[in-house]
């Protein structure tokens, strides 16, 4: 198994990429700390892992809170003795997020608090735990829009994901000699509840799909497979990357004739 004897903490584990990654990582031998604010759904993820023979606990945490972020890492060490993999995956995509002229300040602040500050806090406390464990892998969920911009305006989300990429880059350099790897997973458009709620009309969906060479939205399970590689020792020489899994969109991001 690719994650045997590893302990993995995954935020946003109640649905989408986070849930699929928790299930897959557990199947590959990891002990899981599933983190979310949606307690029933998060507990359901843990129940499914245990039903399949895996080992997992649930931790309620608002990733924008330093106290909650510190506590979730402590729960991993208290329950399982260490932390080897930190998947900072929790994020939001506010339906009110638009262009700079109409996006309200509270939408900007909330998006930054969860999508960027939340990743910072996860790294802050996760890195300390990995130093105690002798190394580990951090995966931060970014997005292709952090590299390219978005066809459908979402300035706060795009800026937050660009920040995640920059933060990932810097931390990877700082901690490379400590056997701590830090990579940014950059998904393309996915058929997840998060994006489908934002792309709430057929016109918005088609505006994204027209740019994707594969002609379809990605699936959360496909992102989980990519995260598994970054979490495992198979990626032992991989750090500081924008690991792009996008159906080709960043290679063909032009307006069609």
Helices and strands as residue ranges (DSSP letters): E 7-11, H 16-27, E 31-36, H 39-51, E 56-60, H 66-80, E 85-88, H 105-112, I 113-117, H 118-133, E 136-141, H 145-148, H 155-175, G 176-178, E 180-187, H 193-198, H 202-209, H 220-231, G 233-235, E 242-245, G 249-251
